[in-house]
Amino acid sequence: MVPAPHASSSAATPALVGGMPPTAALYERVRRVIPSVEWPAFAPDIEAIIDLKRRRNAVILAHNYQTPEIFHCVADIVGDSLALAREAARTEADVIVLCGVHFMAETAKLLNPEKRVLIPDPDAGCSLAASITGADVRLLRQRYPGVPVVTYVNTSAEVKAESDICCTSGNARAVIESLGVDRVIMLPDEYLAKNIAAETKVKVIAWHGRCEVHECFEAKDIQRLRRSHPGVVVLAHPECPPEVVAEADFVGSTQGMSDYVARERPARVVLITECSMSDNVSVHYPDIEFVRPCNLCPHMKRITLPKIRRALETMAHAIEIDPAVAAPARRAVERMLEIKAR
């Protein structure tokens, strides 16, 4: 099992460091983003989760939007949707705990049909996934016969099953251009579709879904940031409105943003995305100033240490997908994984 970039593979089996208990060693990783007064509330659950993972032969996959005590202290694999999908397909663990939202857990189950996949809170949803149904996709196919359907992974298994291929924000252009056609249907994120359309000669037919986190950012927010923080480098997620993307210095997936910071080492940077992203990336770069205006994802924040612990104690809540839906949905995801992002 290979950890995603910036993952901490030692989180599963921390040892005593200088005579300190395991959680004390873990706290050293996150002390810049978690006040010391809060740590005693986290430590017992972290210790219990580490023990439960060992006993259950479980692996925890955590999205970049998870809070630092999850991302840096109990997760085995971290990353964006694409990284988590790839690692879910490779894991040899018996149990996968997906710390993210429901569609991510479904994707992990699609790629690991024989394994038990748990989500700590089954109500951790997504505005994009809720914006479209399988019936909507079938109607789009009727309206645009023969046009391939490219579906963002931020969708339900039912929607993936009606699609030709999936994509993430990190590989959307590569996926679209791999099809060798002059137009595609791309759903459900309207802004991602428009931003990708600006980068390719392929005509992109968009749906009207939007991410409730990213749609709230405005161009004037970026302009205000540049005035108040001279020299700040602006990194934006492609789910942001096109006018926000136009104001940014770099546009990319959450992993793309993290890689940019590692590669370019800007003195001052702002990540235009969900709140926890800056906290998680900044842990690795104490010399970089992270400006932190952000929008909170209420769905991601449903995942907490007590819920992760409870999931491993009770083996709830297990993801189940109708086999008739799972087979075509799996094909759409696997087709995506065969394509190398540019």
HUBEL-V766598 format. One record per backbone hydrogen bond with DSSP energy under -0.5 kcal/mol. NH is the residue of the N-H (numbers start at 1). CO is the residue of the C=O. If there is no record, write none. Layout:
nh=(NH/NH)
co=(CO/CO)
This chain:
nh=(3/7/9/11/12/13/14/17/18/20/24/25/26/27/28/29/29/30/30/31/33/34/38/39/40/41/42/42/43/44/46/47/48/49/50/51/52/53/54/55/56/57/58/59/61/61/62/63/64/66/70/71/72/73/74/75/76/77/79/84/85/86/87/88/89/90/90/91/94/95/96/97/98/98/99/99/100/102/104/105/106/107/108/109/110/111/112/112/115/116/117/118/118/119/120/124/125/130/131/132/137/138/139/140/141/142/143/144/145/147/148/150/150/151/151/152/152/153/155/160/161/162/162/163/164/165/166/167/171/172/175/176/177/178/179/179/180/184/185/186/186/187/190/190/193/194/195/196/197/198/199/200/200/203/205/205/206/207/209/215/216/217/221/222/223/224/225/226/227/228/229/232/233/234/235/235/236/237/240/241/244/245/246/247/247/248/248/249/250/252/257/258/259/260/261/262/263/264/265/265/269/270/271/272/272/273/275/277/278/278/279/280/281/282/283/284/285/288/289/290/291/291/295/298/301/302/303/304/308/309/310/311/312/313/314/315/316/319/325/326/327/328/329/330/331/332/333/334/335/336/337/338/339/341)
co=(1/4/7/8/9/10/11/20/16/17/21/21/22/23/24/25/26/26/27/27/30/30/35/35/36/38/38/39/39/40/42/43/44/45/46/47/48/49/50/51/52/53/53/95/59/97/77/99/79/63/67/67/68/68/70/70/60/60/62/80/81/82/83/84/85/86/87/87/57/57/116/59/96/118/61/97/98/124/101/101/102/103/104/105/106/107/108/109/112/94/115/96/116/317/98/121/123/126/128/129/133/134/135/136/137/138/139/140/142/144/146/148/185/149/165/150/187/167/153/156/157/158/159/160/149/149/332/151/168/168/171/172/173/174/175/176/177/203/148/184/205/150/188/209/189/190/191/192/193/194/196/196/197/182/184/203/204/186/188/211/213/214/218/218/219/220/221/222/223/224/225/229/268/232/233/270/250/272/237/214/241/241/242/243/244/244/245/234/234/236/253/254/255/256/257/258/259/260/260/261/289/233/291/235/270/271/295/274/274/275/275/276/277/278/279/281/282/285/267/288/269/289/273/296/297/299/300/302/304/305/306/307/308/309/310/311/311/117/322/322/323/324/325/326/327/328/329/330/331/332/333/334/336/339)
